[in-house]
């Protein structure tokens, strides 16, 4: 997605009226490579959408299930994934929420 900066707050790193490419969306904020060449998160209220894409990378807002029943053994070291016995997450899956 491409957005145009319409705000006044980020004068050092963004130029008003300039179109920027959104490289990701995190918790509804836009990740944009600014004039310094670095990517930062900016609030969407500071922009107007110029062109929308359907493939902007965004964290899902719903639980994601990964079926691991075909694996005999596995190892993971993430605290954000847990094996859950809830109805939405069968015991043969790791659920991320």
C-alpha positions in Angstrom: 0.0 0.0 0.0 1.1 3.5 -0.7 0.3 6.4 1.6 0.8 10.2 1.4 2.1 12.0 4.5 -0.4 14.7 5.4 0.7 15.4 9.0 3.0 18.1 10.5 4.6 16.3 13.5 7.3 14.2 11.9 9.0 17.0 9.9 12.5 15.7 10.4 11.9 12.3 8.8 8.9 12.7 6.6 8.1 15.3 3.9 4.5 16.6 3.8 2.8 15.6 0.5 5.3 12.8 -0.2 4.1 9.3 -1.0 5.6 6.5 0.9 5.4 2.7 0.6 4.0 0.8 3.6 6.3 -2.2 4.2 4.2 -3.5 7.0 1.4 -2.9 9.4 1.9 -3.6 13.1 -1.0 -3.0 15.6 -2.6 -0.7 13.0 0.5 1.5 12.6 2.3 1.8 9.3 5.9 0.7 9.0 7.5 3.1 6.5 11.1 3.7 5.3 11.4 7.4 6.0 13.8 10.1 4.6 16.6 8.8 6.8 16.5 5.5 5.0 15.4 3.6 8.2 12.0 2.0 8.7 9.8 3.2 11.6 6.3 2.9 12.8 4.0 5.8 12.2 0.3 6.4 13.2 -2.1 6.0 10.3 -3.8 9.3 11.2 -0.8 11.1 9.7 -1.4 9.6 6.2 -4.0 9.2 3.5 -4.1 6.0 1.5 -3.1 6.6 -2.1 -3.0 3.0 -3.4 -4.1 -0.2 -1.5 -2.6 -3.6 -1.9 -3.9 -6.9 -0.5 -0.5 -8.3 0.3 0.7 -5.8 3.0 2.4 -7.8 5.8 0.3 -7.7 9.0 0.1 -9.8 12.1 -3.2 -11.8 12.2 -5.8 -10.6 14.6 -7.3 -14.1 15.0 -5.8 -17.3 16.5 -3.6 -19.2 14.0 -3.4 -23.0 14.3 -0.6 -25.1 13.0 -1.4 -28.8 12.7 1.6 -30.9 14.0 -0.1 -34.3 14.2 2.0 -35.6 11.4 5.3 -34.9 13.3 6.7 -37.6 15.6 8.7 -35.2 17.6 9.5 -31.5 17.5 11.2 -28.8 19.5 10.3 -25.2 19.7 11.6 -22.3 21.9 8.9 -19.7 21.6 6.9 -18.4 24.5 4.2 -17.0 22.1 3.1 -20.5 21.0 1.4 -22.8 23.4 -0.3 -26.2 23.2 -3.9 -25.6 24.3 -6.8 -27.8 25.0 -9.4 -25.2 24.2 -12.1 -26.0 21.7 -10.5 -23.5 19.2 -7.1 -25.2 19.5 -7.0 -29.1 19.3 -4.4 -30.9 21.2 -2.6 -31.9 18.0 -1.9 -28.2 17.1 0.1 -25.3 18.4 -2.0 -22.2 18.6 -0.7 -18.7 18.3 -2.8 -15.9 19.7 
